[in-house]
Amino acid sequence: MKKIIKLYLFIVCLDSIIVSNAFGNIRLAHLIFPILFFCLLLKTKVFIPKVFVRNFIYLLLLFLISISVNFYINLDISVSLFFSLLFNILSFFILVISFYNLNKKNSIEIIKSTIEFQIYFSFVICSIQFLLTYLGYYKMQGYGEFGFMNLGRAAAFFIDPNWLCNWITILYLIYFLLVKNKIINSKKFKTVTCLLIAILLLTQSRVGFLSVILGALVINYGDRSLGKKIFYSIIALFILYVFFYFLLPYLPFNIYYDLVDLERNPRLHDFYIVSENMENKEWFGHGLGTIGQLNDSYNYLEWSNAINVLPVQIYYEFGIFGLVILLLNILLIIKYLYSNSLRIVFLFLLFYTIFHNPTYKQYYWVLLSIIVYIDIKFFNKINFIKSK
């Protein structure tokens, strides 16, 4: 099981690798994930009282395998996104249970080694991409007209540099929390931190820097009084403000282009377009998958029916009712997380959904599964998963 989990976590970072065939393009991850998912399901020892319930899960899994394999093969995008999301939610439960069925030492060692490897690996790939782009042999995925040396933004195997930063910054905050609480003892902590900063520079991620700095401060001073938490947060924001104020003339324009010119801000653009199309649909929205109706207004949505801002998409498809359900789900997760620090990490994971909606991406649910597992294994005294 340890080898399957390690392979499963490694494949997460190969999001943009495409396999071409006579039927179309298929993501490598969507070919491999169902197989690994099935192997994990076979090896988990979760108590299920009725045999037919387990058989039903296997049948559902086979159905999801066929859907996920066809994710990029001439399948209606709204349908594929829905079933991909369903598959990811199921894989979240299976991964949590799989971690839980390993002994404490094995499971936490896998998480520790995964985080260290992911940051090392991401740094190497981003550096190679940057160097090859500089030499003229490669073009990085991110928008680069006004980036460092006009070379764009490295994204490793995540297509979008912001998704890469979401992945590694949340992993780092988990890593930071584990080291602080002495759950793991890592001699590589300083090296991992330095490499993370280098990746954030190569990807030019504002949200990444903000998440790491504020997240680490809140986690580090999480046991202090509310007044001290607020004080340290204000100090951190002030330092960031001074830092960017003096360095602004020397920073790449695409780090602040949409802050000095709000009309160019794509998130506000999402909100304005959706708001203009909500007449008489405010309460219950237009329905699942209907965000694609706005393709004419979103010229960058030709390849997808998901937009950057998750709450805005929920509002368009499910209205105020959907936003209320979303909020209740968030509050429910926060309520059942035992660790305040992990609640903070979870909130930063949600924070990214305002800028780049990652909820239909596999890595988002892997991060959530690691957060939940660490919480129930190391912070929560209530053992609510029954094993044979």
N, C-alpha and C positions, 0 to 999 in steps of 0.2 A: 504493500500500500504506500510506503514511503516514496518509492520510485515513481509511482503513478502520480502522487500529489506533486512531487518536484517537477515532473514533466508537465503536468497540468498548469502549474504556476509559470513555468518557463514559456509555454506556448502563448500565454496571455500577452506577452510583450511582442509577439510577432503578428500584430494585428493587420498590417498592410501588405503582407506577403501574399501575392496572388498566384493561383495555379490556373493556367489557361488550358481549355480543351475545346472539343468540337461544339459543346453545348453553351459555352460562355466562360466567364471568369468566376472562379470560386476562391474565397479566402481560405488559405491553408488552415487557419484556426477552426473554421466551420466544418472542415473535413475531419480534423483530429479530435476536437472537443467532444463530440458525441461518443466516440469510442472510449476516450478516457473517462468520461462521465459514466458510461455503462460499466466500466471496470471498477470504478469507485463504488458504484451502487451494489455490485456483486459482493464487494469485500466489506461493506459496512455491516455492523452487527446491531441493527436497530430493532427493537421489539415492535412487531406489528401483529396484533392478535388474530387477524383473519387472513388466511392464505390468499383469498381472492383479492384482497386489498393490495398485497404485494404484486400479484400477477397483473393487476390493473396498472400499477406503477410501471411495470416493465412494458406493457402495451403502449402506455402513454409515452414512455421514453422512445420506443421505436417510431412512434408517430412524429415526435419532436426531432428525431434524427433525420427523418426524410424532409422535414420542413427546413431545418438548419442547413442541410447540404444544398438545398435549393435556394438558399438565401439570396444568392447573387445570380440565379439562373432564371431569367424571364418570369419572376414571380411578382405579383402586385406588391409594391413596396410597403403599403400600409399593413397588409396581411403578414408579410415577412417580419416587419418590425414587431408586430404584436406577438407572434410565436417565438421570435428571438428573445423577446423580453420574458416570456413565459419560461422558455428554456433556461435563461440565466437565473431566474428566481429559483427554479428547481435545483440548478447546480449549486446555488448558494446554500441550500439546506444540506445537500449531499456533501459539500466540502466541509461545512461546520461539523457534521456528524463524523466524517472521515478523520478530521483532526482530533475529535473527541475520543475516537476509538484507538488512537495511538496513545502510548503512555506519555506522561507529562514531558519527559526529557526529549523524546523524539519529536513531538509536535512543535515545541517551542524552538528546537534546534532547526527544524525545517523552515520555520518563519524567519528566524534570525539569518540563516544562510541565504534564504530567498531574497530578503531585503538587501543584504550586502551585495549579493551577486547582481541583482537588478540595477543597483546604482553603479556598480563597476561596469557592467555590460552596457548600460545606457551611455555612460561617459565615453567609453571606447567608440561606440557606434556614432555618437554625435560628433566626436572629434574627427573621426574619419570622414564623415559627411562634410564637415566644415572645411577640412583640408582639401578634399577632392573638388569641392565647389570653388575654392580659392584657386586651384590649379586649372579649373575649367573642364573637369571631367565629369562633373555631377551637378545637379541642380536641386537644392534643398526644397522641401515641400512648402515651408512657410513663406508668407508674403515677405519679399525681401528688397523691394525698391528703396526703402529707407531704413534698412537694417544695418547691422555691423558690416562695414566695407561693402554694402549693397549685395550681400551674399545670402540673404534670407535667414530662416530660422530652422535649426536642426530639429528633427522629430523622431529620430531613430526609426522604429518600425510601427509608429502609432499614427501615421498620416498627418495628424495635426499636432504641433508642438504643445498645445495646451492640454491635450489628452495625456501626452507623455508626462507633463509636469503634474497633472492630477494624480497619476499613478505613483510617481516617485516621491512627491511631497507627502502624500498621505502615508505611504510606506515609511517614510522617514519619521513622521510624527509618531507612528506606532513604535518604531525602533527607539526613538528618543524616550518615549514613555516606558518601554521595557527596561532600558538602561537605568533610567531615573529610579524606578521601583525595584531595581536589583533583581529582576526576573531573569535577565541575561547579563552576562559579564563580557563585554566586547572590548578588545584592545584596538579594534579598527574604528572606533567611534569618530575620532578626529579626522581620520582619512575619509570615511564615508561622508562626513559633514562637508569637508573641502570639495570632494567630488560632486556632491549635490549642488553646491554653490556654482561650480564650473558649469554644470548642466543647465542651471537656471540662466546663466549668462549666455550660453550658446543658444538657448531657446527664447531668450528675451521675454521671459514670463513674469509679468507684473503680479498676477494672482498667485503664482508660485512663491515669489519672494514674500509677499504679504502673508500667505498661509504659513510658511515656515517660521517667519519671525514672530508673528503674533501667536501662532499655535504653540511654539516652543516656550515662549514666555508664560502663557497662560498655564500650560502643563507644569512648568517648572515651579510656578508660584501658585499652583492650584489649591494648595492646602493653606494658603494665607486668607486673611479676611477679605470680604468683598471690597472694602475700601482700598486695600493694597492691590487687589487685582485690577481695579479701575485705574489706580495710580500708575502701575507698571504699563498698562495698556496705553495710557495717554503719553507716557514717556516714549514708548516704542513708536507711536504714531508721530510724535514730534521729531524724533530722530530721523524717521523716514522722510518727513516733510523737508527737513533741513538738507538731508542727503540729496533728494531729488531737486530741490531748489537751486543748489549750487552746481549740481552736475547736469542740469537740464540742457544747457547749450552743447554738452559733449555727448549726450545720449542719442541713440538712434531715434529718428523721428517716429517710427512706428511704435515706440514705447509710450508715447504721450499724444499721438496725433488725434485720437478721439476724445482726449480730455480737454485739449485746447479748442477743439472744434466739435461740439456735441452733435452736430448734424451728421457727422461721419461715424458716430458711434453705432455699431451694428446691433447692439442690444436694445438701445432706444428705438432704432429703426424697426426691429421686431415688434416692440410694444406698440408703436404708432400704427403700423400696418394692421396688426390684429385688432386694435381698438376701433379702427375705422370700419371693420367688417363684423362688428358684434351687435348690430342693431337687431333688437327683438330676440337675441340669442344669449343674453347676458347670464341667465340663470343656469341653463343646461347645455349651452354650447352647440356646436355643429355636428358632433359625433366623432367616434374613433376614426383616426386616419384622415380626417378632412382637412388637416393643415396643408395637404398637398394642393388644395384648391387655390392657394395663394402663390403658386409657382410663378405666375406672371409678374407678381410684385417682388418676389424673392429670386433674383436671377442666379443667386448662388445655391438655390435649392433644386436645381435641375436633377441632381443625383440623389436626393433624399427627401423624405417627408417628415424629417425632424428638424427643429430649429434650435438655435443656441440656448434660448432661455426656457428652461423646463416649465416654470410657473405660467409663462405666457402661452406655451403650447397647451398645457392643461386647461387654461382659461378658454382658449379658442375651441378646443374639442369637447370639454365637459362643463364649461361655464363656472360660475361661482360655486355651484354644487361640487364640482371636481376639485376646486381649490380647498374647500372645506375638508373634503375627504383626504386630500394630500396632507393638509395640516394635521388632521387627527392621526394619520399614520406616522407622521414625524414625531408627534408628541408621544405616541404609544411606544415607539422605539426608545425615545429619550427616557421615558418612565421606567422601562424594563432594563435599561443599561445600569449596572450597579456602580461602575466607576465614573466619577465626574470627569476625569481626564479623557476617558474614552468617549464620553458625551461630547467633549470639545472636539475630538478628532472627527466624530460623526458629523458635527455641525460644519466643520471645514469641508468634509466630503460633500455635504449638501450645498455649501457655499459655491462650489464649482458649477453646480447645475444652473446657476444664474448666468454664467458666462459661456459655458460649453456643455450642452446636455449630454452626459455620458451614460444615462440610465439604460440605454439599449446596448451598451458595450459590455463585453464579458468582464473586463478588468474591474469595473465599478462594483459588481456583485462579489468578486473575489476579495476586494478590499473590505466590503461590508461583512463578509463571512469571517475574515480574520479578526475584525473588531469584535464581533459577537462571540467568537470562540474564546478570545483572550479574556473577555469580560466574564463569561460563565466559568472559565477554567481557573482563573487566577484572582478574580475579584468578587465573584458572586458565590456565596456559600450554598445556594440552593441548586441542587443537581436535578435539572428537569428533563434530561435526556436519558431514557431508560435503555440500557444495554443488556445483552444476554450475559 
